Amino acid sequence: MKKPPSETVAACALVVAAAGGGCAAVEPGIGAAVASSGTQFANPIVAAVAPGGSADPSVVYRDGYYHYCRSVGDTAIGIAKARRLQDIGKATPVIVWTAVPGTGYSREVWAPELQYVRGRWYVYFAASDGRNINHRMYVLEGQSQDAQGAYAFKGKVAADDDQWAIDGLTLESDGALYFVWSGWRVSGDGFPQVLYIAPMSDPWTISGERREIAAPDHPWEQVGAALLEGPAVLHRGGRIHLVYSASGSWTDDYALGLLTYSGGDILDARSWVKSKDPVFSKRPEGGVFGPGHNSFVRSPDGSEDWIVYHGIDASGGGWGQRSVRTQHFGWTSAGMPDFGRPVATGLPLQQPSGTQ
């Protein structure tokens, strides 16, 4: 379970966007980031915003822009876009959806995930009526090719048993579509949080039973709480990887783990190989704690892979000091992702290849 961001939305006028009904609103702190100069920049690229921090970055590169999706004020979803990855925290966000008061999805809007699926933009997000026990996954469908344009609320994304769920997104394999998310085995039981997968008949409908594919069974996945969350899909060389976050997101030891699909029935846990150790974890000497809940993007010229994640700025800082960071990563000779260690705060980095 994660704490919802609770920044206060600025009391400024909303401007209806000409492209389809989105609303632009500048929010205090959202535009803050470490300054970049020329072709270099330094982390963080989105500063922590009091009191909930800048958490769970979802970034998609498409049509020459990096699109950055985040929860705003616990009740809305905003999308910013920038030509340069290091500028996503400076770009003015457009509020593309605001929760309807008094509904089961009116509050605790967590970790919206922007995806481009089968020719359309979608935003998957967790929300509740204000009680965490009622968290479920929901989805918006874009009504144009503009990620900042109008969206239609398509409703809940849930299997027939309709249990507690957060951090969902789609995964495609051999032409078939699946939903992957973090959930409780029985609503109300709480921890452990495990990872589920289920088939989909379309981008907003689960068409089969959920299947558990991973649980927090290593000690490093149980610091603060036994949980797995924030799955992110990574494709490479015909392989499918799921990079997930483990342990309590409020702890210094929040870290990333790796699941790799080994073939066979993708709905069967035996078809997934799990890393024994974290693949990305804290770097105290570099001022990075609790790195996790990430997304993946390519450089503008397609030659590089980049991970975008949040990290805690100081030991013990918890949710309030989460900021967004990014860095280039490589691959091993065996075709596995090699994330290395989190880059130290303030260290000059070369921008993604092909950046204009």
QUIGINOR-V383908 format. One record per pair of residues at least 12 apart in sequence whose C-alpha atoms are under 7 Angstrom apart, sorted by the first residue. I is the first residue (numbers start at 0). J is the second residue. If there is no record, write none. Layout:
# QUIGINOR-V383908
{{I | J} {I | J}}
This chain:
# QUIGINOR-V383908
{{1 | 248} {3 | 73} {3 | 107} {3 | 108} {3 | 109} {4 | 51} {4 | 52} {4 | 70} {4 | 72} {4 | 73} {5 | 50} {5 | 51} {5 | 72} {5 | 73} {6 | 49} {6 | 50} {6 | 51} {6 | 71} {6 | 72} {7 | 72} {8 | 26} {8 | 71} {8 | 72} {9 | 25} {9 | 26} {9 | 27} {11 | 24} {18 | 148} {19 | 148} {19 | 149} {20 | 148} {20 | 149} {21 | 93} {21 | 94} {21 | 95} {21 | 147} {21 | 148} {21 | 149} {22 | 93} {22 | 94} {22 | 95} {23 | 92} {23 | 93} {23 | 94} {24 | 92} {24 | 93} {24 | 94} {25 | 91} {25 | 92} {28 | 48} {29 | 48} {29 | 88} {30 | 88} {30 | 89} {30 | 90} {30 | 91} {31 | 45} {31 | 46} {31 | 88} {31 | 89} {32 | 44} {32 | 45} {32 | 46} {32 | 88} {32 | 89} {38 | 349} {38 | 350} {39 | 347} {39 | 348} {39 | 349} {39 | 350} {40 | 85} {40 | 347} {40 | 348} {40 | 349} {40 | 350} {41 | 344} {41 | 345} {41 | 346} {41 | 347} {41 | 348} {42 | 324} {42 | 325} {42 | 344} {42 | 345} {43 | 322} {43 | 323} {43 | 324} {43 | 344} {44 | 85} {44 | 86} {44 | 88} {44 | 323} {44 | 324} {45 | 88} {45 | 322} {45 | 323} {46 | 322} {46 | 323} {47 | 319} {47 | 320} {47 | 321} {47 | 322} {49 | 319} {50 | 319} {51 | 318} {51 | 319} {52 | 318} {52 | 319} {52 | 320} {52 | 321} {52 | 322} {53 | 321} {53 | 322} {53 | 323} {54 | 309} {54 | 321} {54 | 322} {54 | 323} {55 | 110} {55 | 292} {55 | 293} {55 | 308} {55 | 309} {56 | 68} {56 | 69} {56 | 293} {56 | 294} {56 | 307} {56 | 308} {56 | 309} {56 | 323} {57 | 69} {57 | 112} {57 | 113} {57 | 294} {58 | 294} {58 | 296} {59 | 113} {59 | 296} {60 | 296} {60 | 297} {63 | 82} {63 | 299} {64 | 80} {64 | 81} {64 | 82} {65 | 80} {65 | 81} {65 | 82} {65 | 83} {65 | 84} {66 | 78} {66 | 79} {66 | 80} {66 | 81} {67 | 79} {67 | 80} {67 | 87} {68 | 111} {68 | 112} {68 | 113} {69 | 110} {69 | 111} {70 | 108} {70 | 109} {70 | 110} {70 | 111} {73 | 106} {73 | 107} {73 | 108} {74 | 97} {74 | 98} {74 | 105} {74 | 106} {74 | 107} {74 | 108} {75 | 94} {75 | 96} {75 | 97} {75 | 98} {75 | 108} {76 | 94} {76 | 95} {76 | 96} {76 | 97} {77 | 92} {77 | 93} {77 | 94} {77 | 95} {78 | 92} {78 | 93} {78 | 94} {78 | 95} {78 | 147} {79 | 91} {79 | 92} {79 | 93} {83 | 354} {93 | 147} {95 | 147} {95 | 148} {95 | 149} {95 | 150} {102 | 128} {103 | 127} {103 | 128} {104 | 126} {104 | 127} {104 | 128} {105 | 126} {105 | 127} {105 | 128} {106 | 126} {106 | 127} {106 | 128} {106 | 129} {107 | 126} {107 | 127} {107 | 129} {108 | 124} {108 | 125} {108 | 126} {109 | 124} {109 | 125} {109 | 126} {110 | 124} {110 | 125} {110 | 166} {111 | 123} {111 | 124} {112 | 124} {112 | 168} {119 | 141} {119 | 144} {120 | 140} {120 | 141} {120 | 146} {121 | 138} {121 | 139} {121 | 140} {121 | 141} {122 | 138} {122 | 139} {122 | 140} {123 | 136} {123 | 137} {123 | 138} {123 | 139} {123 | 167} {123 | 168} {124 | 136} {124 | 137} {124 | 138} {124 | 166} {124 | 167} {125 | 137} {125 | 165} {125 | 166} {132 | 163} {132 | 186} {132 | 187} {133 | 163} {134 | 163} {134 | 164} {134 | 165} {135 | 163} {135 | 164} {135 | 165} {136 | 155} {136 | 156} {136 | 157} {136 | 164} {136 | 165} {136 | 167} {137 | 154} {137 | 155} {137 | 156} {138 | 152} {138 | 153} {138 | 154} {138 | 155} {138 | 156} {138 | 203} {139 | 151} {139 | 152} {139 | 153} {140 | 152} {140 | 153} {153 | 203} {156 | 203} {156 | 204} {156 | 205} {157 | 205} {158 | 205} {158 | 207} {158 | 208} {158 | 209} {159 | 208} {162 | 183} {162 | 185} {162 | 186} {163 | 182} {163 | 183} {163 | 186} {164 | 180} {164 | 181} {164 | 182} {164 | 183} {165 | 180} {165 | 181} {165 | 182} {166 | 180} {166 | 181} {166 | 228} {166 | 229} {167 | 179} {167 | 180} {167 | 181} {168 | 180} {170 | 232} {176 | 198} {176 | 199} {177 | 196} {177 | 197} {177 | 198} {177 | 199} {178 | 196} {178 | 197} {178 | 198} {178 | 199} {179 | 195} {179 | 196} {179 | 197} {180 | 194} {180 | 195} {180 | 196} {180 | 230} {181 | 193} {181 | 194} {181 | 195} {181 | 227} {181 | 228} {182 | 194} {190 | 225} {190 | 226} {191 | 215} {191 | 225} {191 | 226} {192 | 225} {192 | 226} {192 | 227} {193 | 211} {193 | 213} {193 | 214} {193 | 215} {193 | 226} {193 | 227} {194 | 211} {194 | 212} {194 | 213} {194 | 214} {194 | 227} {194 | 228} {195 | 209} {195 | 210} {195 | 211} {195 | 212} {196 | 209} {196 | 210} {196 | 211} {196 | 212} {196 | 266} {197 | 209} {197 | 210} {197 | 266} {210 | 266} {211 | 268} {212 | 267} {212 | 268} {213 | 268} {214 | 227} {215 | 227} {219 | 246} {220 | 245} {220 | 246} {221 | 246} {222 | 246} {222 | 247} {222 | 252} {223 | 246} {223 | 247} {223 | 250} {224 | 246} {224 | 247} {225 | 246} {226 | 245} {226 | 246} {227 | 243} {227 | 244} {227 | 245} {227 | 246} {228 | 243} {228 | 244} {228 | 245} {229 | 243} {229 | 244} {229 | 292} {230 | 242} {230 | 243} {230 | 244} {231 | 243} {231 | 293} {231 | 294} {238 | 260} {239 | 259} {239 | 260} {240 | 257} {240 | 258} {240 | 259} {240 | 260} {241 | 257} {241 | 258} {241 | 259} {242 | 255} {242 | 256} {242 | 257} {242 | 258} {243 | 255} {243 | 256} {243 | 257} {244 | 256} {244 | 291} {244 | 292} {248 | 289} {249 | 317} {249 | 318} {250 | 289} {250 | 315} {250 | 317} {251 | 281} {251 | 288} {251 | 289} {251 | 314} {251 | 315} {252 | 281} {252 | 288} {252 | 289} {253 | 289} {253 | 290} {253 | 291} {254 | 277} {254 | 279} {254 | 280} {254 | 289} {254 | 290} {254 | 291} {255 | 277} {255 | 278} {255 | 279} {255 | 280} {255 | 291} {256 | 274} {256 | 277} {256 | 278} {257 | 273} {257 | 274} {257 | 278} {258 | 271} {258 | 272} {258 | 273} {258 | 274} {259 | 271} {259 | 272} {259 | 273} {260 | 272} {278 | 338} {279 | 338} {279 | 339} {279 | 340} {280 | 340} {282 | 340} {282 | 341} {285 | 342} {285 | 343} {285 | 344} {286 | 312} {286 | 313} {286 | 343} {286 | 344} {287 | 310} {287 | 311} {287 | 312} {287 | 313} {287 | 341} {287 | 343} {287 | 344} {288 | 310} {288 | 311} {288 | 312} {288 | 313} {288 | 314} {289 | 310} {289 | 311} {290 | 308} {290 | 309} {290 | 310} {290 | 311} {291 | 308} {291 | 309} {291 | 310} {292 | 308} {292 | 309} {293 | 306} {293 | 307} {293 | 308} {293 | 309} {294 | 306} {294 | 307} {294 | 308} {295 | 307} {298 | 351} {298 | 352} {298 | 353} {299 | 352} {299 | 353} {299 | 354} {300 | 352} {300 | 353} {302 | 352} {303 | 327} {303 | 352} {304 | 327} {304 | 328} {304 | 329} {305 | 325} {305 | 326} {305 | 327} {305 | 328} {306 | 325} {306 | 326} {306 | 327} {306 | 328} {307 | 324} {307 | 325} {307 | 326} {308 | 323} {308 | 324} {308 | 325} {309 | 321} {309 | 322} {309 | 323} {309 | 324} {310 | 322} {310 | 323} {310 | 324}}
